[in-house]
Amino acid sequence: MPTITQHAPGSFCWPELATLDAAAAKSFYMPLFGWTVVEHDMGPNGFYYIFQLGGRDAAAMFPMTPDMLERKVPPHWGAYVSVENVDETAAKADTLGGTQVMAPFDVGENGRLAVFIDPIGAPINLWQGKGTPGVGVMYEHGALAWTQLNATDPAKAKAFYEPLLGWKGNDMQSPMGGAYTQWSNAVGMAAGMMPMPPDAGGSSHWLTYFAVDDVDASHAKLTAMGGKTWVPPMDIPGVGRMTVVADPQGATFAMAKFLPPPGA
């Protein structure tokens, strides 16, 4: 596939790992997904790591900051969504009940970023790309394939994200039973949302899905390297095969092989 050079507003564009141990995370993810890494020295802030597939940016990683450690933020995969104007979108997020964690600021020549907690407790990164619009590859083995909000209050999430990002929601029954929402933007499907069962525990969060060629083989490799399994490999009728897992430090993500759309 050609390198992706732009991401439409309202599209997830950059998965980013906050980790306790960058060396251990590299040793885990690089063989799992076939990634190479480019390391950027950020001076007092340590290194910022960009994982690549065939020279194209696929994901990123940074060591957790002292502030994050003090707040007991766990290792996690963060989700960046592309916006046309981050300052305007951040102002709108304020009025819709979002909690600002970081006001809009420039990230060098790469772009402009704001960080919020949505009204149901899920962190979300608003990204106005400049030199770095987002990942350069999607849907291939080891690349971003889908992003899903696991929500404690779907109605409240809709009331926030739909006006914020211009998404349109399509409510449906999941092939596995239960409710599911597909959100779309101007160019197609943008994200999904699934209600969290009342007894699930934990808070609302965005779940990053990486594409893999063989879910079972990737799951076996992950297990051998010390990864954890939350949902074993399973088929979803009409959708594909997936598993929800965590790296050895506890950052949760999903791996999936999606079926091609009808007519593809």
Legacy VTK file of the C-alpha trace (Angstrom):
# vtk DataFile Version 3.0
C-alpha trace
ASCII
DATASET POLYDATA
POINTS 264 float
0.000 0.000 0.000
1.182 3.584 -0.620
2.208 5.776 2.308
-0.701 7.599 3.939
-0.059 11.357 3.864
-3.245 12.761 5.403
-6.029 11.803 7.789
-9.499 13.284 7.422
-10.866 15.212 10.413
-12.488 12.837 12.865
-10.164 9.931 11.964
-7.932 8.156 14.459
-4.418 8.779 13.254
-1.742 7.966 15.853
-1.526 5.178 18.466
0.907 6.049 21.246
2.156 3.835 24.055
2.907 5.271 27.496
5.275 2.757 29.079
7.225 2.160 32.279
10.149 0.435 30.534
10.919 1.490 26.971
13.630 -1.128 26.439
11.320 -3.952 27.524
8.483 -2.577 25.395
10.732 -2.476 22.317
11.774 -6.078 22.937
8.115 -7.078 23.072
6.458 -5.109 20.275
9.160 -5.144 17.623
9.159 -8.943 17.138
5.394 -9.136 17.689
4.523 -6.719 14.882
7.714 -6.647 12.801
8.384 -3.036 13.717
11.640 -1.133 13.433
12.219 1.934 15.595
13.490 5.486 15.184
14.597 7.117 18.445
14.339 10.869 18.992
16.333 12.423 21.834
14.021 14.898 23.581
16.681 16.123 26.020
15.399 16.339 29.609
12.198 14.580 28.531
14.092 11.454 27.477
13.491 9.688 24.185
10.433 9.546 21.963
10.200 6.382 19.889
8.486 6.003 16.521
7.811 2.455 15.376
7.814 1.862 11.638
6.752 -0.703 9.058
8.749 -0.533 5.848
9.915 2.983 6.683
6.365 4.234 7.353
5.324 5.448 10.792
3.016 2.900 12.470
2.921 3.834 16.180
4.844 5.709 18.856
6.011 5.311 22.443
7.257 7.452 25.302
8.433 6.705 28.863
5.829 7.773 31.391
6.525 11.153 32.975
7.063 11.726 36.716
3.671 13.452 36.830
1.971 10.396 35.323
3.738 8.133 37.795
2.709 10.375 40.688
-0.921 10.216 39.507
-0.570 6.427 39.221
-1.516 6.415 35.535
-1.039 2.828 34.296
0.815 1.937 31.084
-1.624 2.341 28.213
-2.149 2.862 24.506
-3.367 6.408 23.854
-5.496 7.378 20.854
-5.022 10.516 18.745
-7.879 11.768 16.564
-7.268 14.194 13.697
-8.964 17.603 13.872
-8.918 20.570 11.520
-8.335 23.206 14.198
-7.246 21.969 17.612
-7.878 25.261 19.406
-11.476 25.451 18.210
-12.054 21.757 18.931
-10.571 22.085 22.421
-12.841 25.051 23.171
-15.814 22.977 22.029
-14.669 20.043 24.176
-14.704 22.370 27.185
-18.304 23.408 26.537
-19.373 19.766 26.024
-18.107 18.681 29.423
-14.597 17.461 28.650
-11.858 17.924 31.246
-8.758 19.586 29.847
-5.526 17.821 30.794
-3.258 19.766 28.424
-4.292 22.975 26.686
-3.409 23.191 22.971
0.342 23.424 22.413
2.745 23.043 19.509
4.752 19.833 19.204
7.644 21.310 17.255
6.878 21.356 13.542
4.921 18.112 13.800
1.554 19.513 14.807
-0.555 20.910 17.608
-1.994 18.805 20.431
-4.603 19.038 23.182
-5.390 16.309 25.713
-8.782 15.808 27.347
-10.652 13.386 29.545
-14.112 12.885 28.055
-17.245 13.110 30.252
-17.189 9.351 30.956
-13.520 9.225 31.943
-11.709 8.159 28.745
-8.569 10.108 27.730
-8.567 11.454 24.168
-5.833 13.303 22.236
-6.867 15.954 19.708
-4.259 16.289 16.957
-3.884 18.961 14.280
-1.150 17.511 12.124
1.365 19.664 10.303
4.699 17.994 9.561
3.329 14.735 10.976
-0.313 14.213 9.972
-0.347 10.770 11.591
0.678 7.227 10.784
1.842 6.446 7.280
0.405 2.924 7.195
-2.861 1.304 8.286
-4.594 -2.073 7.985
-1.387 -4.030 7.293
0.143 -6.493 9.776
1.294 -4.452 12.773
-0.573 -1.296 11.772
-3.545 0.545 13.229
-6.813 -1.011 12.074
-9.633 0.197 14.359
-10.296 2.216 17.503
-13.190 1.486 19.839
-14.573 3.243 22.896
-15.465 0.855 25.695
-18.020 3.053 27.408
-19.642 3.099 30.831
-22.266 5.572 29.545
-22.792 5.366 25.756
-25.459 8.086 25.685
-23.157 10.578 27.391
-20.306 9.586 25.046
-22.487 10.234 21.985
-23.509 13.634 23.334
-19.811 14.537 23.561
-18.150 13.000 20.512
-20.789 13.496 17.834
-20.922 17.310 18.052
-17.207 17.516 18.897
-15.931 15.576 15.874
-18.898 15.715 13.500
-19.433 11.984 13.748
-22.679 10.289 12.776
-23.669 7.283 14.863
-25.183 4.075 13.548
-26.615 2.003 16.399
-26.823 -1.721 15.753
-26.777 -5.139 17.336
-23.326 -6.641 17.667
-22.938 -10.036 15.937
-22.063 -11.336 19.410
-25.210 -9.837 20.935
-25.587 -6.541 22.732
-25.490 -2.989 21.450
-22.779 -1.505 19.252
-22.341 1.929 17.678
-20.387 2.602 14.508
-19.333 6.207 14.088
-18.586 7.635 10.659
-17.032 10.860 9.419
-17.019 12.446 5.948
-14.862 9.686 4.433
-16.256 6.522 6.037
-16.169 4.531 9.268
-14.207 6.351 11.959
-14.606 4.448 15.243
-16.803 2.132 17.262
-18.357 2.069 20.709
-19.405 -0.809 22.920
-21.123 -0.509 26.317
-19.125 -1.851 29.243
-21.073 -4.309 31.409
-21.908 -2.862 34.840
-19.801 -5.551 36.525
-16.798 -5.138 34.194
-14.852 -2.892 36.534
-12.404 -0.288 35.288
-13.140 3.001 33.570
-14.129 3.961 30.043
-11.243 3.780 27.579
-10.345 3.787 23.910
-9.128 0.366 22.723
-6.569 0.308 19.898
-6.764 -2.565 17.397
-3.699 -3.603 15.398
-4.088 -5.657 12.230
-2.323 -9.025 12.118
-2.075 -11.641 9.380
-2.866 -14.531 11.737
-4.560 -13.825 15.066
-3.750 -17.207 16.594
-0.081 -17.117 15.601
0.313 -13.554 16.898
-1.488 -14.478 20.107
0.820 -17.469 20.627
3.870 -15.251 20.080
2.517 -12.656 22.514
1.885 -15.323 25.150
5.391 -16.743 24.758
6.829 -13.259 25.344
4.885 -12.721 28.566
1.799 -10.934 27.270
-1.561 -11.324 28.992
-4.898 -12.370 27.493
-8.176 -10.667 28.389
-10.257 -12.094 25.529
-8.875 -15.242 23.819
-8.899 -15.399 20.005
-12.497 -15.524 18.826
-14.481 -15.214 15.621
-16.989 -12.392 15.220
-19.473 -13.401 12.487
-19.259 -11.121 9.481
-16.412 -9.104 11.018
-13.320 -11.288 11.456
-11.207 -12.789 14.229
-9.784 -10.882 17.191
-8.261 -11.055 20.652
-7.879 -8.506 23.459
-4.513 -8.677 25.185
-1.976 -6.706 27.213
1.775 -6.328 27.065
3.879 -7.513 30.040
3.603 -4.047 31.623
-0.195 -4.101 31.430
-1.002 -1.861 28.439
-4.141 -3.280 26.820
-4.706 -3.498 23.055
-6.428 -5.740 20.540
-5.197 -7.720 17.534
-7.551 -8.489 14.677
-7.814 -9.887 11.193
-10.883 -8.251 9.705
-12.841 -9.744 6.844
-12.774 -7.676 3.648
-15.918 -5.586 3.149
-18.560 -7.035 0.802
-17.607 -6.489 -2.816
-13.946 -5.843 -2.026
LINES 1 265
264 0 1 2 3 4 5 6 7 8 9 10 11 12 13 14 15 16 17 18 19 20 21 22 23 24 25 26 27 28 29 30 31 32 33 34 35 36 37 38 39 40 41 42 43 44 45 46 47 48 49 50 51 52 53 54 55 56 57 58 59 60 61 62 63 64 65 66 67 68 69 70 71 72 73 74 75 76 77 78 79 80 81 82 83 84 85 86 87 88 89 90 91 92 93 94 95 96 97 98 99 100 101 102 103 104 105 106 107 108 109 110 111 112 113 114 115 116 117 118 119 120 121 122 123 124 125 126 127 128 129 130 131 132 133 134 135 136 137 138 139 140 141 142 143 144 145 146 147 148 149 150 151 152 153 154 155 156 157 158 159 160 161 162 163 164 165 166 167 168 169 170 171 172 173 174 175 176 177 178 179 180 181 182 183 184 185 186 187 188 189 190 191 192 193 194 195 196 197 198 199 200 201 202 203 204 205 206 207 208 209 210 211 212 213 214 215 216 217 218 219 220 221 222 223 224 225 226 227 228 229 230 231 232 233 234 235 236 237 238 239 240 241 242 243 244 245 246 247 248 249 250 251 252 253 254 255 256 257 258 259 260 261 262 263
